[in-house]
Amino acid sequence: MATPRRDSTCLAQRRRRRKCGILAIGLLAGASFIARPARSDEGSAPNSEAAAPSAGLFDQETLTGDWLGYRKRWEDSGLQLGGDEIAEILADPIGGQKQRTVFEGRFELFLNLDLEKALQWSGASFHANAYQIHGRGLSQNGVGNLLTVSNIEAQRATRLFDLWLQQELLDHAVSIRVGQLAADDEFYISQYAALFINSTFGWPAILGANLPSGGPAYPLATPGLRIKVAPSPALAFTVAAFNGDPANPGTGNPQLRDASGTDFRVNSDRLVIGEVAYSSNLDPDSSGLPGTFKFGTWYHSGVFADQRFDTTGVSLASPASTGIPRPHRGDYGAYVIVDQMLWRQAGTTDQGLAAFFRAAGNPPDRNLIEFHIDSGLTYKGLLPGRDDDTTGIGFSFARISAAQSALARDAATLASVHRPIPDFESVIEASYQAQLAPWWIMQPDVQVILHPGARLNTSSTATAKPIPDAFVVGLRTAIIF
């Protein structure tokens, strides 16, 4: 199952951005501050800016308000502290490996320091955040699919996530970030896809299933360095190098191999990602509609197993095979993203109809998934009097590599083992995000999962059958404290 992305749907839209416990408590108690940085990938917690002391409960920006004025005072000094909880109930009454209802949640504490305000260190900032992940995920415990149903689904744990220092130069045209980073904070992000709950609309399965331990993405960050150059508001170049495997070597669930998020591994191979982004019509007074085009590419220097052949060139399905896959040095891929507003409500900057499109590919001989595409439509302010609500429908498709499909055919002809031929997994999702207060959202959601598990049945019996298509319903709520 692909590692799900960190939930980035609403926090990023609204804000534009045992060791673990000791570290989080120490940072919180010792500094008593934090500013949540803008995130482009996170999706279900409402806006978390400080509220005016006179605001009513349903008007203030956070549930806990301004803390008798201390929150604003700390903000003015460069120190901010905050937290949010995302919780949901999900069920698959039809299809999947088994039908069940689950509850899962993710509580986050985040800490940020504006070093320019606090220490007169021009252009510098520090950020840390930690998660307490609870409940059980529906993909792992029910549906059995690759495109993880929820973008907060992860192994139950209390873990550190991001921990980094950032320096901005040349009037914010250059930004350098170093520390424990996550690629899904800044790469392969669609502004409009962030509405959806399924994890593949964030960090897509083509990366989560193919990269070691799912890559540097929720819930596993890893040491890295990121450099961003923005010669103008419309153009940005971003490149980052990460430790190639965010979890310790071994078998089983990689999240258990770094259960606290504090291993800080730097001795594995490297993952390098680069992205260029161009935006048009950024001025809200422009007659044109805003849009963004992104092109990205990545390279991993590790060794990847062939999906079909062994070290002697014999099919892995053959009784004569050594059983040891042919090794390939390095892996790579590329992607494109288009975000475009199609129609805007008169007198507004972001209400109206928008569309997104993303596509990615990589070599089929060393990757489980060789091609990914998703697209969708979103509408903000569709219902009268509900200007901050967003609704949308999204579609995602992940095609299994040709080598994996050929391996299943080899099993039938060479070993008389008849399995379903792996082909694809796809999801159709419809969602409505209701902004009940600046600090509170509710989000009903439905998903149709086609070919759960992409018919990757590893059973050795001749009666193996694919997992039935699944229908998933859910309700998410998110609160900023």
TANOR-V482137 format. One record per backbone hydrogen bond with DSSP energy under -0.5 kcal/mol. CO is the residue of the C=O (numbers start at 1). NH is the residue of the N-H. Records with the same first field share a line. If there is no record, write none. Layout:
BEGIN
CO = NH + NH
END
This chain:
BEGIN
8 = 12 + 42 + 43
9 = 13 + 43
10 = 14
11 = 15
12 = 16
16 = 38
18 = 22
19 = 23
20 = 24
21 = 25
22 = 26
23 = 27
24 = 28
25 = 29
26 = 30
27 = 31 + 32
28 = 32
33 = 81
35 = 37
41 = 8
42 = 8 + 9 + 12 + 13
52 = 55
56 = 59 + 60
62 = 65
64 = 67
66 = 69 + 71 + 72
67 = 70
69 = 73
70 = 74
71 = 75
72 = 76
73 = 77
74 = 79
75 = 78
78 = 114
80 = 112
82 = 110
83 = 481
84 = 108
85 = 479
86 = 106
87 = 477
88 = 104
89 = 475
90 = 102
91 = 473
94 = 471
100 = 92
102 = 90
103 = 136
104 = 88
105 = 134
106 = 86
107 = 132
108 = 84
109 = 130
110 = 82
111 = 128
112 = 80
113 = 115 + 126
114 = 118
115 = 119 + 121
116 = 120
120 = 122
121 = 124
123 = 168
124 = 115 + 116
125 = 166
126 = 113
127 = 164
128 = 111
129 = 161
130 = 109
131 = 133 + 159
132 = 107
133 = 157
134 = 105
137 = 141
138 = 142 + 143
139 = 144
142 = 97 + 98
143 = 97
146 = 2 + 148
148 = 199
150 = 153
157 = 133 + 159
159 = 131
162 = 129
163 = 180
164 = 127
165 = 178
166 = 125
167 = 176
169 = 173 + 174
170 = 173
173 = 230
174 = 169
175 = 228
176 = 167
177 = 226
178 = 165
179 = 181 + 224
180 = 163
181 = 222
182 = 185
183 = 186 + 187
185 = 40
190 = 194
192 = 195
193 = 196
197 = 151
198 = 201
199 = 202
202 = 204
204 = 207 + 208
205 = 209
207 = 211
208 = 3
211 = 214
212 = 215 + 246
215 = 217
216 = 183 + 184
217 = 220
219 = 221
220 = 217
222 = 181
223 = 243
224 = 179
225 = 241
226 = 177
227 = 239
228 = 175
229 = 237
232 = 235
234 = 279
235 = 232
236 = 277
237 = 229
238 = 275
239 = 227
240 = 273
241 = 225
242 = 271
253 = 256 + 257
254 = 257 + 258
256 = 259
258 = 261
260 = 160
265 = 223
269 = 244
270 = 301
271 = 242
272 = 299
273 = 240
274 = 297
275 = 238
276 = 295
277 = 236
278 = 293
280 = 291
283 = 286
290 = 341
291 = 280
292 = 339
293 = 278
294 = 337
295 = 276
296 = 335
297 = 274
298 = 333
299 = 272
300 = 331
302 = 330
304 = 328
308 = 316
309 = 326
310 = 313
314 = 310
315 = 318
318 = 321
323 = 325
324 = 311
326 = 306
328 = 304 + 330
331 = 300
332 = 363
333 = 298
334 = 361
335 = 296
336 = 359
337 = 294
338 = 357
339 = 292
340 = 355
343 = 353
345 = 348
351 = 345
352 = 380
353 = 342 + 343
354 = 378
355 = 340
356 = 376
357 = 338
358 = 374
359 = 336
360 = 372
361 = 334
365 = 307
368 = 401
370 = 362
371 = 399
372 = 360
373 = 397
374 = 358
375 = 395
376 = 356
377 = 393
378 = 354
379 = 381 + 391
380 = 352
383 = 386
386 = 389
389 = 381
390 = 433
391 = 379
392 = 431
393 = 377
394 = 429
395 = 375
396 = 427
397 = 373
398 = 425
399 = 370 + 371
401 = 405
402 = 406
403 = 407
404 = 408
405 = 409
406 = 410
407 = 411
408 = 412
409 = 413
410 = 414 + 415
411 = 415 + 417
412 = 416
416 = 418
417 = 419
420 = 422
423 = 400
425 = 398
426 = 450
427 = 396
428 = 448
429 = 394
430 = 446
431 = 392
432 = 434 + 444
433 = 390 + 435
434 = 436 + 442
437 = 440
439 = 480
440 = 436 + 437
441 = 478
442 = 434
443 = 476
444 = 432
445 = 474
446 = 430
447 = 449 + 472
448 = 428 + 450
449 = 470
450 = 426
451 = 454
452 = 455 + 467
453 = 456
454 = 423
455 = 457
456 = 458
461 = 464
468 = 96
470 = 449
471 = 94
472 = 447
473 = 91
474 = 445
475 = 89
476 = 443
477 = 87
478 = 441
479 = 85 + 481
480 = 63
END
